[in-house]
Amino acid sequence: MQIAHGRYGQFIVPDQDLYVGRSLLSLGEYSEGEVDLFRALIKPQHRVIEIGSNLGAHTIPLARMAQQVYAYEPQRLIFQALCGSVSLNGLANVHVQHLAIGARAGVTEVPLLNMDRSQNFGALPAFGHAAGEEVSVVTLDSLPSASFVKVDVEGAECDVIMGGTRYLQEHRPALYIENDRAEHSPRLIELITELGYDLWWHTPPFFRADNHNRAPDPWQRPFRSFNMLGLPKEVRSNVDLRPVKPGETHLDLTQGS
């Protein structure tokens, strides 16, 4: 583990993490275009739910915008690093829990990844493994009310929405959700729009030349994240992003359609 000194504070990161950790160590930030969008949506009095917090690359800046942040991370060692980062930055308004969020309450098995092996620690899904450490699963419906919900759960986005239909119907938060699995995208879009949300694509690059450390691109490839911004239809909004079409996938964006 190393401590990365970044735009929003200090982060404990695995030396061998290929994407989020490398970005924090090299650039002092991660996918800063996402943070720009958060800043436009979140007010100081807001509470934020972050499902799949990973190393806290966005938890820490979110905590500097919002009144309270409730962060959930199922990988134990990554959860522990996240707790350390929150403590290093003195963020008493962040509540971190070692939980997975799914379609129904229960337990799941999450493998313990080797921190000495070079890999993408943020790509491990919380579900579908034959063995691992038992982690409790709760639903979005059981979480505190919030004005903004961020979801990054490596293919389990539909499960989060199915376990949060009552939450989204009652609290009507803004929703920011990853959508980079083509096989799940049509169903995910359908689930969210059926709950009365409008959706737009948001696809910021991992690297920006004006990064905090003014460092070169550590990947030398045009990586970007594929997310959707969802706002309740009853909320008046002027969003300058590409609307999401029914049945669309992130591949439609990369192919220029």
N, C-alpha and C positions, 0 to 999 in steps of 0.2 A: 504494500500500500504506500501511496505517496500523498502529500498534501498539495493540491493545486490552488494557486492564488489567482482568483478570477475577478471579473467585472463586478460581481455581486457578493464576493466574500471568499471563504476558504472551503475546499471540498476534499474529503478523503476519497481517493479513487484507487482501484486496482492498477498496478503498473501495466498489466497485460490486456487491459480493455481496449478493443480496437476502435470504438467509435465515441461513445460519450466520454469515457475516461481520457482517451487520447485528445479529444477536442478540448476538454477542460485543462489538461496539462499543456497543450500546445497553444491554444487560442485564448484561454481564459474565459471561455463561454461555450455554449452549445446551441445550435439552431436559434440564433438570436432573433431571427425573423418571427419566431413563435412568441418570444417575449414582447416584441413590439406590438403584436396583436393583443396579447393579454393586457398590456398597459392601456390600450384603447378601450378595453371592456370592463376592467376591474376598478372599482372605487374603494377608497380607504375603509369604508364601513362594511364591505362585503366579506362573506365567508366563502372559502374555496374548498372543494373536494378534489383531491388528486389521486386517481386510481392508477397504480403502476408508477410509483415515483422514482424507481431506480436509484441512481446516485444523488438525486436532488438537484440536478442541473437546472431544473425549472422550479423545484420546490423553494429554493432559496430566493430567487427573484420574486416569485409569487408572494412569499412571506413579507417582502418589502413593499408590496402593493396593497395587500389585503389585511383585514382585521385579524382573521384566523385562517389557517390552512390545516386541513385534515388530510394527511398523507398516508397511503397504504402501499406496502411493498411485500410480496410473498417470499422472495429469496432471502434467507436468513442473513448470510454474510453481507449482502448488499444492503439489507435493512439496517444492520449494525453500522455500516459505513455511513449510511444516511443519518442515523441518530448522532454519530460523531460529528458530522458536518453541521447539523442543526445546533449542537452544543457549542462547537467552535465559533459559530456566528452569533451566539447568545440570543437565539430566536425563541423567546418564550411563547410566541403565538403559533408555533407549529406543533401539531399533535401527530406523532408518527406511530403507526401500528403495523405489526407483523401479521398481515392478513391478505388473503386473496378475495377478490370480489367476483361473484359469479351469478348464475341464474337461480341458484337456491342455496340455502345454508347447508353446511356439512364440512367435510375435510377433503383435502387433496394432497397428493404427494409431489413435492418439489425437489428435484435433484440438487445436490450440493456440488456446485461447479468448482473445479480446481483453479484457484486464484493464481497459480504459477504458470498456467497455460494460456497462451495468447488466443483470445476469442472475444466474441461479442456478448458480454454479460447481460446486455439489455434485450437480447433476442430470445431468452428462455421463457416459454409459456408456462403458466401456473397449472395447466391442466393437461391430461392425456399421457402421463408418465406411469410406467409400470412400477417404479420404485422411487424412493426419495424420503425426505423428511416430511412428516405430517404437518400440514398447515391448515388452520381453520379457514373456512369459506363463509363469508356473509354476503348479503345482497345490498345493492344500492338503496333499496327501500328501507333498510335498517340504519342508514347513516344520517348524520346531522343535516339539517336543511342548509342549503348554500345557494348563492347567486350564480356560481360558476362551477362547472364540473368538467374536469379534464380526464380523459381516458386513454391509456396507452398500455394495452394488455396482450400484445403479440398474438392476435388472431381470436381472442375471446371477447371481442367487442359486442357481438350479438348477445352473448351470455350476460354481460353487464346490463345491457338495455332491457333484456327480458326480465332480469331481476330488479329492475328499477322503473317499471312502467308506472306504478303508483307515485313514486317519487317525482318523476318528470311531469306527470299530470297535475300533481298538487303544487309543487314548488316552482316549476317553470324556469329552471336555471338556463343560462347560456351553456352550450355544450361544445366542447372541443374534443374531437375523437379521432384517433388514428384510423386510417382506412387504406392499408397497403396489401391486403390479401384479396386478390381478385375473386377467389372462390366464395368469399363471404360478403363481398361488397353489395350485390343486389339486395340480399336479405337485410343487411344492416341499414341501407338507405330506406328500404320499405318500413322497417320497424320504427325508425325515427320519424319519418314523415307521417306515418299513421298516428303518431302521438301529437301531431299538430306543429311540427317544426319545419322551418325552411332551412335548406342546407347549401353551403358554398364550399368549394375546394380551397384549401390553403396549403401551399406546397413550397415552403421556404427552403433554401439551400443550407446544408450544414455549415459551409464555409462562406465568410464574407471578408473581403479584403480589408475592411476597416474594423477587424476584430480587436478585442481588448489588448492583445499582445502585439498587434501588427505583425503577426507571424505568417509565413507562407502556408498554403494548403497542405496539411499533413497527409492527405490521401491522394492528391493529384488526380482526383476524379470528381465529377459533378454530382456528388451525393445530395439528395434532398429528402425531406420528410413529406409524407402524403397524409394529410389530415382534412377533416371536415369541421367547419364552424356551423353549429346549429343554433338558431334563435327561434323562440316561440312565434308563431304566425301573428299573434296579437300584439307583438312588440314592433313598434315603428322603427325601421332600421334603414340605413343607407350604406349598404355594404358593397365595396368596390372589389368584388371577387367573382370568380366564375361560378354560376349556380350549378349544383349537382343535379344531373338528370337521372330519372329512374333507370335502374339496371346498369348504371355506369360503373367503371372500375378505374383505378389509378393508371392502368395500362392505356386507357383512352387518352389520358393526358400526355403520357410519354410518346404516344404515336401521333399526337397533334390533332386528334379528332375533336 
